[in-house]
Amino acid sequence: MKRKNLALFAALAMGFLACQSGENVTEEKVFIDTLTIDRHLSILASDDFMGRKPFTEGEEKTINYLSSELKGMGLKPGNGDSYFQEVPLVEITGEQSASMEVRGQGKALSFKSSEDVVFYTERVEEHVSIKDSELVFAGFGVVAPEYGWNDYEGLDVKGKTVIVLVNDPGFGSGDSTFFKGDQMTYYGRWTYKYEEAARQGAAGVLIVHETIPAGYPWLVVQSSWTGAKLNLDDANPPYKSAIQGWITRNTAVELFKAAGIQNYSSLAKTKGFKPLAMGLTASMGVQNKIKRDMSHNVVAMVEGTKRPDEYVIYSAHWDHLGVGEPVDGDSIYNGAHDNASGTVGLLTIAETFAKMEKKPERSVVFLFVTAEEQGLLGSAYYAQNPLFPITQSVANINIDGLPAYGEMKDLTITGYGQSELDDYARTEAEKQGRYVIPDPEPSKGYFFRSDHFNFAKIGIPALFASGSYESKEKGIEFIQKKTQEYQEFRYHQQADNYLPEVWDLKGIAQDATLLFNLGNRLANETYFPKWNEGSEFKAKRDEDMSLKQK
């Protein structure tokens, strides 16, 4: 009886959505084969592509391969007569001073670069430093009026260096109404903390790293925040703190002990927390090599037959970290999972659309963005310089890291509850005999860590979903073990390689098929999916759409 009721409810829900769309979509028979996936992966994740880093020979090989494949499929260029959107970037290769020197409270402390502290600058200057900059503990570095929270209240931090904690005050509180509990808000992201410190006029900002609330180990900080860093080459850049960086937990403990501050984490989570002067000063600097160049997003499209001026936009980032210091004789960050797998998934989706006899009624865009690993820069540039009108963009479907462990029982939606796209995803998952779950690790803030976030920020409903929780054949514990191994030993490491003898590509094919079906449905409807009530992105979309209708 319960099953019948559930089935009836599902049918009614689908009927409701069908009424919203105003039409029934004829489902396309889809076959995405693993041989094609293997062919693309073997090329894009090979040493020959040198880790696919922007501004390198690896970029040239990658974008030329993608554009050649898309052209060979018969897809139209997505930027006029070009398959490329130029993205102006500036590369800053910073050499940190050997240490961060701290003085005060009758003590002289020295913390080794890379081992204890990692710091860099986004200022386009040959030498950037802070000297004897006063240290201030600014809690989580959050100014959130809607939560009645201001970690900078009553303090002028101009010229000073703030130390802030990773994540946001709600993490570990056990209270889902305190910020969002263990679900990270944007206030918990390192990007926000740097932005807010700059708005406050701080000369420096250092985030205390802890693996669980950060979502990644110190090794990732060492690999991702050292060496050459890319930024958008803005003619009128906003103010940036001179020094941005991270310190280990052990470094933080030593600093707070020297400052006489106890239980710093508990203090920061207390309502009404006030920033604390630490009675210490810090000095450090970075010597930079600066290079300006042009990177590229790759874009192709299928033009809609009835509503060509409405667009469903797929995205995946093609880049990774390039070449670094050798580890066990391997210096190339091949980025097989992150994100050759997603790039290949999008290529197979594009090919499936290209082969359709009956083309979709709306236009479908395939956008391969650059410099995601450097801070979502390619998608940020697209968001600032969209090739297709924002109010005519129906949705974004982003692909970043597809499962290499065979078919999955789940479809995990990162940012579950944000928009009506969840309903579309659930419908397609059920057709494959799968269930939908929210991200089981919401504290890691994955919704803010891939390119869909830049589409969300400009109001376009965005979906980020893949199988990642339960293997169809081997269960939950198998995936948990594989995920842990990847996070500890492969994520942003040279060990993220394509292993044909180990990888089971049926999971990539399964997800690509689902996401094709979802996009095809959107591309044959008249309905524009909406953000749900309570989403922080709803107001922007509502405002844009209301202006469009005037």
Disulfide bonds with the S-S distance in Angstrom:
none
